């Protein structure tokens, strides 16, 4: 099983190679599923993010991260007979994230959990349980992810 993060050119410039490698390794080792996954990562300006948020969620303001999953639940992901599964897209706004003091790599991690169908707004306990193992693996590898519970402290 392997993860492929397909970073836009802007995202590659803003997120260090070390962070990209460690995030991939974290998910490769922490998620036990028999499939290979592809995730698109795109960077937008605050105005572009505001427009996207308005057009897709009817919220007329910028935000730090949006996720657009292909599947609504981890249980819908086809794991057999498909060599590579597109999970969806993560869109981040570095300017907004910087205002919040949130590392971009943290937002990508947050977005991945949403792509797997986890929802911290409606099912916090499920989110926390699934995030715990990923955070432990990230820390073992030297990637200082905080996770949702500690992100905005």
Backbone bond lengths (Angstrom), bond angles and torsions (degrees), N, CA, C in turn:
res aa  C-N    CA-C-N  psi(-1)  N-CA   C-N-CA  omega(-1)  CA-C   N-CA-C  phi
1 X - - - 1.428 - - 1.514 108.39 -
2 X 1.314 115.98 139.69 1.458 119.84 -178.88 1.522 110.17 -150.85
3 X 1.301 114.15 152.23 1.457 121.26 176.11 1.512 108.93 -108.88
4 X 1.325 116.02 139.29 1.452 122.25 171.90 1.521 106.85 -120.15
5 X 1.313 115.91 118.94 1.457 121.16 175.40 1.518 106.35 -100.23
6 X 1.314 116.42 114.89 1.456 122.34 -178.78 1.530 108.24 -94.71
7 X 1.344 116.17 93.01 1.460 122.09 -175.30 1.522 110.77 -83.60
8 X 1.335 116.19 136.91 1.458 120.37 171.91 1.527 108.03 -65.86
9 X 1.317 116.83 165.76 1.464 121.35 179.87 1.523 110.90 -58.03
10 X 1.339 117.09 -44.73 1.466 120.23 179.01 1.527 111.00 -61.86
11 X 1.312 117.13 -41.69 1.464 120.50 -179.41 1.519 110.81 -63.62
12 X 1.328 116.99 -39.92 1.471 120.38 178.49 1.529 111.80 -62.36
13 X 1.330 116.27 -33.55 1.456 119.98 179.76 1.529 112.16 -74.06
14 X 1.321 116.89 -28.35 1.462 121.12 -174.30 1.530 114.00 -94.51
15 X 1.322 117.03 -21.71 1.466 120.92 -176.81 1.521 107.45 -114.51
16 X 1.311 116.32 123.04 1.464 120.34 -174.07 1.526 111.44 -62.07
17 X 1.320 114.92 152.80 1.462 119.75 177.71 1.525 110.64 -60.53
18 X 1.326 116.36 -38.89 1.466 120.11 178.91 1.529 110.44 -59.32
19 X 1.332 117.16 -46.05 1.465 120.30 179.28 1.520 111.18 -63.86
20 X 1.323 116.88 -40.85 1.476 120.63 179.80 1.526 109.99 -63.04
21 X 1.325 117.04 -44.00 1.466 121.06 -179.41 1.533 110.48 -65.76
22 X 1.329 116.65 -44.81 1.462 119.78 -179.15 1.531 112.19 -66.22
23 X 1.334 117.54 -37.28 1.464 119.53 177.66 1.523 110.66 -64.36
24 X 1.323 116.44 -44.91 1.470 120.25 177.98 1.523 110.27 -60.16
25 X 1.324 117.11 -46.91 1.457 121.37 -179.69 1.530 111.10 -62.62
26 X 1.324 116.96 -39.33 1.469 121.05 178.11 1.516 110.31 -57.94
27 X 1.317 116.74 -50.64 1.466 119.83 -177.92 1.523 111.78 -71.35
28 X 1.321 117.50 -36.40 1.471 119.87 177.14 1.526 110.65 -58.08
29 X 1.336 116.92 -39.26 1.464 121.02 -175.54 1.528 113.81 -90.55
30 X 1.335 118.02 -26.79 1.465 120.36 -173.10 1.523 113.50 -91.19
31 X 1.313 117.70 -28.44 1.469 120.45 -176.49 1.526 108.50 -97.57
32 X 1.314 115.73 119.27 1.460 121.63 -175.91 1.529 109.16 -100.08
33 X 1.293 116.23 83.82 1.465 122.57 175.84 1.516 107.80 -138.04
34 X 1.295 116.68 145.27 1.462 121.36 -178.19 1.522 110.92 -90.66
35 X 1.310 115.99 70.37 1.462 120.88 177.78 1.520 108.35 -161.99
36 X 1.314 115.14 165.44 1.459 121.24 172.32 1.521 107.00 -110.47
37 X 1.316 115.65 137.47 1.454 121.06 -173.77 1.519 111.31 -119.19
38 X 1.336 115.74 144.13 1.460 122.47 175.94 1.524 107.98 -119.01
39 X 1.333 115.28 132.28 1.453 122.18 179.82 1.521 108.09 -130.49
40 X 1.334 116.88 127.67 1.458 121.73 175.83 1.523 109.36 -88.35
41 X 1.337 116.49 136.83 1.458 121.95 177.56 1.522 107.87 -124.37
42 X 1.335 116.02 121.21 1.459 122.36 -176.68 1.521 109.72 -125.43
43 X 1.323 116.05 150.39 1.458 123.05 179.27 1.529 108.44 -114.67
44 X 1.343 116.05 134.81 1.457 121.41 177.11 1.527 110.72 -127.44
45 X 1.327 115.62 157.40 1.464 121.54 173.07 1.530 108.33 -74.99
46 X 1.333 117.85 165.59 1.468 119.34 177.96 1.531 112.98 -56.97
47 X 1.304 117.49 -40.83 1.464 120.00 179.88 1.529 111.22 -66.44
48 X 1.322 117.16 -43.06 1.470 120.09 177.09 1.530 111.07 -63.12
49 X 1.326 116.30 -39.93 1.461 120.29 179.33 1.527 110.58 -66.57
50 X 1.324 117.15 -40.82 1.457 120.79 177.60 1.528 110.17 -59.79
51 X 1.325 116.76 -45.35 1.467 120.96 179.51 1.528 111.63 -63.04
52 X 1.321 116.60 -43.31 1.461 120.50 179.30 1.524 110.80 -64.56
53 X 1.318 116.72 -43.64 1.459 121.48 178.94 1.535 110.08 -63.23
54 X 1.320 116.52 -41.29 1.471 121.39 178.25 1.525 110.79 -64.17
55 X 1.327 115.90 -46.54 1.462 120.31 -174.83 1.526 113.50 -72.36
56 X 1.319 117.84 -30.24 1.464 119.91 -175.54 1.522 114.22 -104.20
57 X 1.341 117.00 -22.52 1.464 119.31 -176.92 1.521 113.27 -128.06
58 X 1.330 116.04 0.83 1.477 122.10 -178.82 1.528 112.21 58.96
59 X 1.333 116.14 31.95 1.458 121.92 175.33 1.525 106.46 -117.14
60 X 1.325 116.34 111.05 1.460 121.40 -171.59 1.531 111.44 -89.44
61 X 1.338 115.18 63.91 1.462 121.14 174.06 1.522 108.49 -158.60
62 X 1.319 114.42 158.95 1.461 119.48 177.62 1.526 109.00 -72.34
63 X 1.305 115.66 161.40 1.461 122.11 174.87 1.523 107.51 -146.37
64 X 1.319 116.97 172.17 1.464 119.55 -176.00 1.519 113.07 -82.53
65 X 1.347 117.70 -36.70 1.464 120.35 -176.42 1.528 110.33 -149.72
66 X 1.306 115.17 141.07 1.465 122.75 171.95 1.521 107.64 -129.91
67 X 1.313 115.40 144.04 1.465 121.02 178.37 1.509 108.85 -123.75
68 X 1.326 115.02 139.60 1.455 121.39 179.53 1.525 108.56 -126.62
69 X 1.341 115.84 90.59 1.467 119.96 -177.26 1.518 112.43 -76.28
70 X 1.300 115.18 148.56 1.462 121.49 173.13 1.527 109.15 -76.75
71 X 1.331 116.26 -34.28 1.468 122.11 -177.36 1.526 108.87 -116.17
72 X 1.320 117.37 148.35 1.462 120.72 -179.44 1.522 112.58 -87.33
73 X 1.300 117.29 -12.50 1.462 121.25 -178.91 1.520 109.34 -149.84
74 X 1.307 116.05 149.81 1.464 120.78 176.68 1.528 110.86 -59.45
75 X 1.320 116.33 -26.39 1.463 120.78 -178.11 1.523 112.97 -75.73
76 X 1.314 117.67 -12.63 1.468 121.62 177.77 1.528 112.67 -90.47
77 X 1.308 117.31 -9.80 1.458 121.00 -176.19 1.522 109.32 -72.39
78 X 1.334 117.45 121.73 1.469 119.90 179.30 1.527 110.19 -73.39
79 X 1.309 116.56 116.05 1.461 120.26 -175.14 1.522 113.70 -104.61
80 X 1.312 117.55 -6.45 1.454 119.54 -177.99 1.525 110.09 -114.05
81 X 1.306 115.05 141.74 1.460 123.18 173.37 1.524 113.99 66.70
82 X 1.318 118.23 15.18 1.461 121.36 176.09 1.526 106.76 -126.49
83 X 1.336 117.40 117.83 1.465 118.91 -175.69 1.532 113.58 -68.07
84 X 1.331 117.15 -27.90 1.452 119.84 -176.54 1.528 108.71 -148.57
85 X 1.322 116.86 131.67 1.456 122.07 -177.33 1.526 109.24 -114.74
86 X 1.328 117.05 123.64 1.463 121.41 174.35 1.527 107.53 -78.42
87 X 1.327 116.60 118.20 1.469 120.62 -179.70 1.517 112.23 -84.48
88 X 1.329 117.44 -31.64 1.454 120.38 -179.19 1.510 111.66 143.63
89 X 1.332 114.52 -160.03 1.462 121.14 -175.49 1.523 111.36 -124.85
90 X 1.319 113.98 145.59 1.457 122.25 173.48 1.523 106.31 -118.42
91 X 1.320 116.00 129.48 1.459 121.96 179.66 1.520 107.47 -118.19
92 X 1.326 116.23 125.50 1.461 119.94 -179.38 1.525 110.48 -120.66
93 X 1.318 115.05 153.22 1.459 122.76 177.80 1.526 107.87 -120.04
94 X 1.329 117.53 97.73 1.464 120.85 -176.41 1.527 113.72 -58.54
95 X 1.326 117.73 -39.37 1.466 119.79 -179.12 1.530 110.95 -62.04
96 X 1.314 116.29 -45.13 1.463 120.96 179.08 1.532 109.93 -66.14
97 X 1.322 116.88 -42.76 1.466 120.84 179.10 1.522 111.11 -61.69
98 X 1.331 117.09 -40.97 1.465 120.74 179.07 1.524 111.12 -63.38
99 X 1.335 117.17 -39.28 1.464 120.65 176.79 1.529 110.70 -60.89
100 X 1.327 116.37 -35.23 1.462 121.88 -179.63 1.535 112.10 -83.77
101 X 1.341 116.73 -13.33 1.458 120.73 -176.09 1.521 113.13 75.88
102 X 1.331 116.73 26.93 1.462 121.72 -176.26 1.527 110.42 -101.78
103 X 1.328 118.55 123.01 1.469 120.85 176.61 1.538 111.18 -62.66
104 X 1.305 116.69 140.40 1.469 120.88 -178.50 1.521 111.87 -60.97
105 X 1.313 117.50 -37.18 1.465 120.53 -178.92 1.534 110.14 -63.05
106 X 1.323 116.72 -32.02 1.465 121.62 176.69 1.532 110.44 -65.33
107 X 1.321 115.85 -39.16 1.468 119.94 179.57 1.526 111.49 -68.00
108 X 1.310 116.65 -35.92 1.468 119.33 177.55 1.520 109.24 -66.00
109 X 1.332 116.86 -44.95 1.466 120.85 176.38 1.531 110.13 -56.17
110 X 1.309 116.98 -46.65 1.463 122.71 179.23 1.530 110.15 -58.58
111 X 1.325 115.62 -44.56 1.459 120.34 -179.88 1.520 113.14 -64.32
112 X 1.329 116.99 -37.17 1.468 120.20 180.00 1.530 110.20 -61.15
113 X 1.324 116.82 -43.18 1.465 119.37 179.47 1.529 110.88 -61.04
114 X 1.324 116.71 -38.61 1.471 119.34 175.85 1.534 110.68 -65.14
115 X 1.331 117.37 -37.60 1.465 119.71 179.33 1.520 111.77 -63.78
116 X 1.323 116.62 -28.14 1.459 120.49 175.67 1.525 112.44 -81.25
117 X 1.323 116.24 -0.80 1.459 120.33 175.54 1.514 114.91 94.69
118 X 1.327 117.81 6.67 1.457 120.09 178.97 1.525 109.78 -81.70
119 X 1.331 116.40 145.48 1.455 121.80 -174.76 1.522 109.19 -134.52
120 X 1.323 116.76 111.88 1.462 120.46 -178.81 1.525 112.70 -77.47
121 X 1.310 118.08 -16.53 1.461 120.10 -179.32 1.530 111.72 -81.58
122 X 1.317 116.81 -32.80 1.470 119.87 -176.98 1.525 113.00 -109.81
123 X 1.340 117.66 -24.55 1.467 120.18 -177.53 1.534 109.68 -137.74
124 X 1.330 115.23 65.93 1.467 122.10 -175.74 1.527 112.80 -58.30
125 X 1.330 117.79 -41.95 1.465 120.07 -177.96 1.522 111.61 -63.54
126 X 1.317 117.02 -41.06 1.467 120.90 177.64 1.518 110.12 -64.35
127 X 1.336 116.78 -42.44 1.469 121.90 177.78 1.525 109.15 -58.21
128 X 1.343 116.89 -51.79 1.460 121.26 -176.85 1.526 111.61 -60.21
129 X 1.319 116.49 -42.49 1.465 120.68 -178.79 1.523 111.01 -63.13
130 X 1.314 117.44 -41.14 1.464 120.60 -179.17 1.521 111.88 -76.97
131 X 1.317 116.93 -31.33 1.457 119.61 -179.50 1.530 111.80 -74.32
132 X 1.310 117.26 -29.47 1.469 121.48 -174.13 1.531 112.52 -56.01
133 X 1.310 117.87 -50.21 1.462 120.96 -179.33 1.521 112.75 -64.36
134 X 1.322 115.95 -35.66 1.467 119.92 178.95 1.526 109.92 -67.70
135 X 1.328 116.62 -43.16 1.468 119.86 178.80 1.525 111.46 -64.03
136 X 1.324 116.72 -40.06 1.470 120.01 177.83 1.523 110.62 -60.99
137 X 1.322 117.03 -44.92 1.469 120.65 179.00 1.527 110.37 -64.36
138 X 1.327 117.18 -42.65 1.475 120.98 179.27 1.521 110.46 -58.94
139 X 1.318 117.28 -44.40 1.466 120.56 -179.73 1.528 111.39 -66.10
140 X 1.335 117.41 -38.05 1.468 120.50 176.74 1.526 110.93 -60.39
141 X 1.325 116.20 -35.79 1.466 121.19 -177.98 1.526 113.17 -86.38
142 X 1.326 117.03 -7.75 1.460 120.45 178.69 1.517 114.47 93.55
143 X 1.323 117.92 16.55 1.462 121.61 176.83 1.526 107.64 -100.43
144 X 1.321 117.87 110.82 1.472 121.09 -171.12 1.536 113.91 -80.53
145 X 1.314 117.35 63.05 1.454 119.95 175.13 1.520 109.81 -74.95
146 X 1.312 116.89 140.26 1.464 121.41 179.59 1.526 112.03 -95.18
147 X 1.309 116.57 -33.93 1.445 119.71 -176.15 1.513 112.05 84.77
148 X 1.294 115.90 164.40 1.457 121.88 -173.07 1.524 112.94 -59.94
149 X 1.315 117.86 -42.51 1.469 120.73 -175.48 1.534 111.96 -61.36
150 X 1.323 117.44 -29.28 1.454 121.22 -176.44 1.528 114.25 -112.98
151 X 1.305 117.14 4.32 1.458 120.77 -171.31 1.519 112.99 -67.03
152 X 1.303 117.87 -41.82 1.465 120.28 -173.08 1.526 113.03 -108.10
153 X 1.346 117.07 24.07 1.468 120.72 178.17 1.515 110.23 -79.66
